[in-house]
Amino acid sequence: MLQRAQKSLTGGVSSPFRAQAPVPLYFKDAVGARLLDVDENWFIDYTLGWGPNIMGYKHPELIDAVRWAAEGVHTFGAQHEMEFLVSEKLQSLVPCAERVAYTSSGSEAIQIVLRLARAATKRNLILKFEGHYHGWMDSTLLSYHPSAADVGPRESPNVVAGSKGQVPNANDNVIVVRWNSAEAVEEALQRYEIAAVVMEPVMCNSGGIPPMPGYLEKVRELCTAKGTLLIFDEVITGFRIGLGGAQGFFGVTPDLATFGKAMAGGVPLSAFAGRKDLMEMMLYNGVAFGGTFNGNPLAMAGAYATLNLLERGALWEASKIGAMLMNGIRDIADRHQIPVLLTGFPTAFSIHFTRRPDLREYRDLFDDDADVLRRFVVSMINEGVNVLPDGRFYTSAVHTENDIDETLSAVDKAMFQATM
């Protein structure tokens, strides 16, 4: 199938990130937390579509909601009731959500919140952090996964383009500093006129590195003092770390935030939310924004069903099962005396083969043993457990204790095979 796809589909994949997987699997079905490939092999799945499928596969309430929408009008290009029902739900959950708007992808959502920040502050510069991912577009794909040879001095990191073909002057609009250093943020805010500080509140896309205690609070304080907006990219943390996102979990409210992935249970949807005065600049202050498929009924139906399920206890279930899995992996590593570190939170965590006692910033990942991780991922797949190639695990509300038992048995074998 891959050979056939490569003759028509670029690289044989619909997203180049998928070509990085060590084994190119084709799937034909899935149910609950399990995937079925075209060779009739079942896998316990922790990729969950790279995060969206927090209710697993074929959840009956989600199917009913999307079927109801599919039997109606797929897109109006105009207003309908489900738009404000989902928006009201988001307002009830997310601290910053005075107003809400929708897009189809996280990459789009981050572009408009940066535009709003620049318009509101009349400043051009954006401060971002090494290792943080904010979509694939020219203005943000900077210093996401720079090599050790390219990062530059720790105190003044290089701004490193993530792709050939990016316009060179994209670098002119971005300042990059290291994660988890309030001092680095403070120095940059004093030195430059910065429109916004944008961050993943947990660095999920690069190893699941959490904020240090007090870090988010200090950055919020610094931004407020300098008239700089604070933006949380919650495309992953939104509705996984807590019902109120990372901002609710950590008790730090940004001015603007983006959401995606888990909010619609696998139906393509992203959202952005924030202060009323900022969001309504799109109506009254000349900030351009649009999208033919924004707020379409199919996506809204998926979001409404998913958010209600999460609120009724599904997120608690996913977190409980994730904590069980994390504890089990730690116990196995300890028993085998293999240096392993788990970072992130129960519904989205990463495994690191490293001797470091903790991870605080992107550069700490250079000490991970990438070869051992690659062998571990391949061994897990061979044992019937599907994980992302970067060692990331997503858990769902429908993973069971039996799934965890089987997974830990696979981890036990895979760790031994990867490190022998």
TAJOMO-V8509 format. One line per field, one symbol per residue. ss: DSSP state (@ for helix, = for strand, . for the rest). phi: phi as a letter, one per 40 degrees, with the letter a starting at -180 (. if undefined). burial: + if it has 24 or more other C-alpha atoms within 12 Angstrom, else -. A space follows every 10 residues. Layout:
ss: ???
phi: ???
burial: ???
This chain:
ss: .@@@@....@ @@...@@@@@ ......==== ==.====... .====..... ......=..@ @@@@@@@@@@ .......... @@@@@@@@@@ @@@.....== ===..@@@@@ @@@@@@@@@@ @...=====. .......... .=........ .......... =......@@@ @@@====... .@@@@@@@@@ @..======. ..=@@@..=. ....@@@@@@ @@@@@@..== ====...=.. .=..@@@@@@ .....====. @@@@.....= ====.@@@@. @@@@...... ......@@@@ @@@@@@@@@@ @@@@@@@@@@ @@@@@@@@@@ @@@@@@...= =====..=== ===....... .@@@@@@..@ @@@@@@@@@@ @@..==.... .===...... @@@@@@@@@@ @@@@@@@@@.
phi: .ccccccbbd ggbcaddccc ccbccbbbaa agbbbbcccg ccbcbbcfgg hccccgbfcd cccccccdcc cbccacgaca ccdccccccc ccbbdcccab abbbaccccc cccccccccc cfbbcbcbbd gcbbgccdcb cbfcbccccb cgcccacccb ccacgccdcc ccbbbbbccg bccccccccc cbcbcabbac cbcccbggcc ccdgcccccd cccdccgccb bbcbdcccgb caccgccccc gbcccaabba fccbghccab abaicdcccc cccbbgccaa idcdgcdccc cccccccccc cchccccccc cccccccccc ccccccfbcb bbbhadcabb bbcacccabb adcccccccc cccccccccc cccgbcbccc gcbbbbcbcb ccdcdccccc cdccccccbc
burial: ---------- ---------- ++-+++---+ +++++++--- -+++++++++ +++++++++- +++-++--+- ----+----- -++--++-++ +-++++++++ ++++++++++ ++++++++++ +-++++++++ ++++++++++ ++++++---- +-----++++ ++-------+ +-++++++++ ++-++++++- --++++++++ ++++++++++ +---++-+++ +++--+++++ ++++++++++ ++++++++++ -+++++++++ ++++++++++ +++++--+++ ++------+- --++++++++ ++++++++++ +--+++++++ ++++++++++ -++----+++ ++++++++++ ++++---+++ +++++++++- -+++++++++ ++++++++++ ++++++++++ +-++--++++ +++++--++-
